[in-house]
Amino acid sequence: MIPRQLQRQLFNWLYTGGAWIYDPLTILLFAGEWREWQRSVLPLLHGDHILDLGCGTGQLLPDLASRASLVVGLDRSTAMLHRARRRAEGSRARLVRGEARALPFRTGTFTTVVSTFPAEYILDRQVQAEIARVLTPGGRLVVVVSGTIEQWAWWQLPLRFALRLFYGSAHRPGRYAGIGLTGGTLPGEWRLEPSRRGHALVWVAERRG
């Protein structure tokens, strides 16, 4: 596994100057499973006011917009939002640039907040408090933490090795125990949502009270 600092530098580049290659790279590295992992949030949506937190290039926005009356994609990266605007064009989704630690929305605006493959900010207690604030009572947080491919074609084996080198071993729920997603402001449960050749690891939590 490569050092965490180098991982952060690579991701920072992807979210800024490398935004143009983000979507093709996910297709290449994850053999088309990335979209399935993202879409695993769809059956878990609650209500029809949805926030896509850290929406990136907006891959999920058209799916959300076809299921909800209010869909907002928020990201801090102008490069990512530039690409997301193209994808959201013609849909009811709107885009906002902002910070997860200070969400620019009124209390109780959303019935569901989704976040797919977020960076470490999702573990920040202030971020989770902000998510809880903008959720309605009984509102839901759905986070796709990671995805695992269990059936690799022979030609994908070099990619499998490269991913293992970059990320280390596959994510497991226990890895996140006690560091921000379990308990706290938004208690919930882990789910393994199946995809064509693997599964997504998803955290589903509910705002109580």
C-alpha positions as CSV (number, residue, x, y, z in Angstrom):
1,M,0.0,0.0,0.0
2,I,1.4,3.4,-0.9
3,P,1.8,6.1,1.8
4,R,-1.4,7.9,2.8
5,Q,0.2,11.3,2.1
6,L,0.8,10.3,-1.6
7,Q,-2.7,9.1,-1.9
8,R,-4.0,12.5,-0.7
9,Q,-1.8,14.3,-3.2
10,L,-3.1,12.1,-6.1
11,F,-6.7,12.6,-5.0
12,N,-6.2,16.4,-4.7
13,W,-4.9,16.5,-8.2
14,L,-7.8,14.5,-9.5
15,Y,-10.3,16.9,-7.9
16,T,-8.6,19.9,-9.4
17,G,-6.4,19.8,-12.5
18,G,-7.1,16.1,-13.2
19,A,-10.9,16.4,-13.1
20,W,-11.1,15.7,-16.9
21,I,-9.7,12.2,-16.4
22,Y,-11.7,11.3,-13.3
23,D,-14.7,9.5,-15.1
24,P,-12.6,7.6,-17.6
25,L,-10.2,6.5,-14.9
26,T,-13.0,5.0,-12.7
27,I,-14.2,3.1,-15.8
28,L,-10.8,1.7,-16.5
29,L,-9.8,0.8,-13.0
30,F,-13.1,-0.6,-11.7
31,A,-14.3,-2.3,-14.9
32,G,-17.7,-0.5,-14.9
33,E,-18.5,-1.4,-11.4
34,W,-18.1,2.1,-10.1
35,R,-21.4,3.2,-11.5
36,E,-23.2,0.2,-10.0
37,W,-21.7,1.0,-6.6
38,Q,-22.8,4.6,-6.9
39,R,-26.3,3.5,-7.9
40,S,-26.6,1.2,-4.9
41,V,-27.8,4.3,-3.0
42,L,-31.0,4.5,-5.1
43,P,-33.1,1.9,-3.4
44,L,-32.1,3.4,0.0
45,L,-33.4,6.9,-0.7
46,H,-35.9,8.4,1.8
47,G,-38.3,11.1,0.6
48,D,-37.7,13.3,-2.4
49,H,-35.4,16.1,-1.2
50,I,-31.9,14.8,-1.9
51,L,-28.5,16.3,-1.3
52,D,-25.5,14.7,-3.1
53,L,-22.7,15.6,-0.8
54,G,-19.3,15.7,-2.7
55,C,-21.1,15.2,-6.0
56,G,-17.9,15.3,-8.0
57,T,-18.5,15.1,-11.7
58,G,-22.2,14.5,-11.1
59,Q,-22.5,11.0,-12.3
60,L,-25.3,10.2,-9.9
61,L,-27.3,13.4,-10.4
62,P,-29.5,12.3,-13.3
63,D,-30.5,9.2,-11.4
64,L,-31.4,11.2,-8.4
65,A,-33.2,13.8,-10.4
66,S,-35.5,11.2,-11.9
67,R,-36.6,10.1,-8.5
68,A,-36.9,13.3,-6.5
69,S,-38.5,16.8,-6.7
70,L,-35.4,18.5,-5.2
71,V,-31.9,17.4,-5.9
72,V,-28.8,19.5,-5.0
73,G,-25.2,18.5,-5.8
74,L,-22.6,20.1,-3.6
75,D,-18.8,20.1,-4.0
76,R,-15.9,22.3,-3.1
77,S,-14.1,21.7,-6.4
78,T,-14.9,24.2,-9.2
79,A,-13.3,21.8,-11.7
80,M,-15.6,19.0,-10.6
81,L,-18.7,21.2,-10.7
82,H,-17.8,22.4,-14.2
83,R,-18.1,18.8,-15.4
84,A,-21.2,18.1,-13.2
85,R,-23.0,21.0,-14.8
86,R,-22.8,19.4,-18.2
87,R,-24.2,16.2,-16.8
88,A,-27.0,17.9,-14.9
89,E,-28.1,20.0,-17.9
90,G,-31.7,19.5,-18.7
91,S,-32.5,17.9,-15.3
92,R,-34.0,19.4,-12.2
93,A,-30.7,19.0,-10.3
94,R,-29.0,22.2,-9.2
95,L,-25.3,22.6,-8.2
96,V,-23.8,24.5,-5.3
97,R,-20.1,25.1,-4.4
98,G,-19.6,24.8,-0.7
99,E,-17.9,23.2,2.3
100,A,-19.2,20.1,4.0
101,R,-18.3,21.6,7.4
102,A,-20.6,24.6,6.8
103,L,-23.5,23.5,4.5
104,P,-25.2,26.5,2.9
105,F,-28.8,25.1,3.5
106,R,-31.5,25.7,6.0
107,T,-32.1,23.3,8.9
108,G,-34.3,20.3,7.8
109,T,-34.0,20.9,4.1
110,F,-33.3,17.3,2.9
111,T,-34.9,13.9,3.5
112,T,-31.8,12.1,2.3
113,V,-28.1,13.0,2.1
114,V,-26.0,10.7,-0.1
115,S,-22.3,10.6,-0.5
116,T,-20.4,8.2,-2.7
117,F,-16.8,7.4,-2.2
118,P,-16.2,10.5,0.0
119,A,-12.8,11.6,1.2
120,E,-11.9,11.6,4.9
121,Y,-14.1,14.7,5.6
122,I,-17.0,12.3,6.1
123,L,-15.4,11.2,9.4
124,D,-15.3,14.8,10.7
125,R,-17.8,15.2,13.6
126,Q,-18.5,18.8,12.4
127,V,-19.4,17.5,9.0
128,Q,-21.7,14.9,10.5
129,A,-23.3,17.5,12.7
130,E,-24.0,19.6,9.6
131,I,-25.5,16.6,7.8
132,A,-27.8,16.0,10.8
133,R,-28.8,19.6,10.8
134,V,-29.9,19.8,7.2
135,L,-31.8,16.5,7.4
136,T,-35.4,16.3,8.4
137,P,-36.3,14.3,11.5
138,G,-36.2,10.7,10.3
139,G,-34.0,11.8,7.4
140,R,-31.4,9.4,6.1
141,L,-27.7,9.5,5.4
142,V,-26.4,7.0,2.8
143,V,-22.7,6.7,2.3
144,V,-21.0,4.4,-0.2
145,V,-17.7,3.9,1.5
146,S,-16.0,1.4,-0.9
147,G,-16.6,-1.2,-3.5
148,T,-15.1,-4.7,-3.9
149,I,-14.8,-6.7,-7.2
150,E,-15.0,-10.4,-6.4
151,Q,-15.0,-11.7,-10.0
152,W,-12.1,-10.5,-12.1
153,A,-11.5,-11.3,-15.8
154,W,-8.0,-12.6,-16.6
155,W,-7.1,-9.4,-18.4
156,Q,-8.0,-7.3,-15.3
157,L,-5.5,-9.0,-13.0
158,P,-2.8,-6.3,-13.5
159,L,-5.5,-3.7,-12.5
160,R,-6.4,-5.8,-9.4
161,F,-2.7,-5.8,-8.4
162,A,-2.4,-2.0,-9.0
163,L,-5.5,-1.3,-6.8
164,R,-4.3,-3.5,-4.0
165,L,-1.0,-1.7,-4.1
166,F,-2.7,1.7,-4.0
167,Y,-5.5,0.9,-1.4
168,G,-4.2,-2.0,0.5
169,S,-6.6,-4.8,1.5
170,A,-10.3,-4.4,0.8
171,H,-12.4,-2.1,3.1
172,R,-14.2,-3.8,5.9
173,P,-16.8,-2.3,8.3
174,G,-14.5,-2.9,11.3
175,R,-12.0,-0.5,9.7
176,Y,-14.4,2.4,10.4
177,A,-15.5,1.4,13.9
178,G,-14.8,4.1,16.4
179,I,-13.4,6.6,13.9
180,G,-16.5,8.6,12.9
181,L,-19.1,6.6,11.1
182,T,-20.3,4.2,13.8
183,G,-22.4,5.8,16.5
184,G,-22.0,9.5,17.1
185,T,-24.5,12.0,15.6
186,L,-26.1,9.7,13.1
187,P,-26.2,6.1,14.3
188,G,-26.8,3.5,11.7
189,E,-25.8,0.2,10.2
190,W,-23.5,-1.3,7.6
191,R,-24.9,-3.0,4.5
192,L,-23.3,-4.9,1.7
193,E,-25.2,-4.0,-1.5
194,P,-24.5,-6.5,-4.4
195,S,-23.3,-5.4,-7.8
196,R,-22.7,-7.5,-11.0
197,R,-19.3,-8.7,-9.9
198,G,-18.9,-7.7,-6.3
199,H,-20.5,-5.5,-3.7
200,A,-20.6,-2.0,-2.3
201,L,-20.0,-1.3,1.4
202,V,-22.7,1.2,2.5
203,W,-23.4,3.0,5.7
204,V,-27.1,3.8,6.3
205,A,-28.0,6.1,9.2
206,E,-31.0,8.0,10.3
207,R,-31.5,11.3,12.1
208,R,-33.5,10.7,15.2
209,G,-35.7,13.2,16.9
